[in-house]
Amino acid sequence: MHMNADRLVLLLAERDYLYGSGTLTLRVSAVERDAPINYDHELWYYVHGMQLGFDGRELGDRVVVVRGRRLVGTGALN
């Protein structure tokens, strides 16, 4: 994970988000902090953002369910 100039960009391994395959690069626009899901004995959150290609190109809006511990320390849960 790393910070963009003005937005958080997450690089998520397949194991850190649900219902997808491969590595996902997502520029985060919002996190649904008030409605976590308890899955596999962990908290997961709906995260809204723009999926980015390997070259930084915008591929489209995306909503994914992300493992909470991947968001801790990023500022996304503040």
Secondary structure as UniProt FT lines:
FT   STRAND          2..3
FT   STRAND          8..12
FT   HELIX           14..16
FT   STRAND          17..18
FT   STRAND          24..31
FT   TURN            33..34
FT   STRAND          37..39
FT   TURN            40..41
FT   STRAND          42..52
FT   TURN            54..55
FT   STRAND          58..67
FT   HELIX           68..70
FT   TURN            71..77
//
